[in-house]
Amino acid sequence: MPKIKTNRGAAKRFKTTATGKIKRKKSGLRHILTSKATGRKRGLGKSTLVAKSDEKMINRLIPYG
């Protein structure tokens, strides 16, 4: 069985936690920040977990991550 290639774009965007869950950054913090509230921007800066329904798909992209 040959090794599976890691999707490099996904490897840069997602990290696997010690328990096997997948961590991701939130979107919406690049530009047009003046119209967003301070608390909202603070929340967008924090990372979050990928939805359970999407985990299987991302695990295929980062098999060794």
C-alpha positions as CSV (number, residue, x, y, z in Angstrom):
1,M,0.0,0.0,0.0
2,P,1.6,3.3,-1.0
3,K,1.7,6.3,1.4
4,I,-1.0,8.9,1.0
5,K,0.0,12.4,0.0
6,T,-0.9,15.2,2.4
7,N,-2.8,18.1,0.9
8,R,-0.4,21.0,1.6
9,G,-3.1,23.7,1.6
10,A,-5.1,21.8,4.2
11,A,-1.9,21.1,6.3
12,K,-1.3,24.8,6.6
13,R,-4.9,25.5,7.7
14,F,-5.7,22.7,10.1
15,K,-3.9,21.1,13.1
16,T,-4.8,17.9,14.9
17,T,-5.2,18.1,18.7
18,A,-3.9,15.4,21.1
19,T,-7.4,13.9,21.4
20,G,-7.8,13.7,17.6
21,K,-10.0,16.7,17.0
22,I,-9.2,19.2,14.2
23,K,-8.4,22.8,15.0
24,R,-9.0,25.7,12.6
25,K,-8.8,29.5,12.5
26,K,-12.0,31.6,12.1
27,S,-12.5,33.7,9.0
28,G,-13.3,37.4,8.7
29,L,-10.2,39.0,10.3
30,R,-8.3,40.1,7.3
31,H,-9.9,43.4,6.1
32,I,-13.0,45.6,6.6
33,L,-12.4,45.6,10.3
34,T,-13.8,49.1,11.1
35,S,-17.4,47.9,10.8
36,K,-16.9,45.0,13.2
37,A,-17.2,45.3,16.9
38,T,-14.2,44.9,19.1
39,G,-15.6,41.9,20.9
40,R,-16.4,40.3,17.6
41,K,-12.9,40.8,16.3
42,R,-11.4,39.4,19.5
43,G,-13.6,36.3,19.1
44,L,-12.5,35.9,15.5
45,G,-8.9,35.8,16.5
46,K,-9.3,32.7,18.5
47,S,-9.2,29.2,17.0
48,T,-12.1,26.8,17.1
49,L,-12.8,23.1,16.3
50,V,-14.0,21.8,13.0
51,A,-17.6,20.5,12.9
52,K,-18.0,16.8,13.5
53,S,-19.6,16.4,10.0
54,D,-16.5,17.8,8.3
55,E,-13.8,15.9,10.3
56,K,-13.9,12.8,8.0
57,M,-13.2,14.9,4.9
58,I,-10.4,16.8,6.5
59,N,-8.8,13.7,7.9
60,R,-8.4,12.4,4.4
61,L,-6.6,15.6,3.4
62,I,-4.2,15.5,6.4
63,P,-3.7,11.7,7.1
64,Y,-0.5,12.2,9.1
65,G,-1.3,15.5,10.7
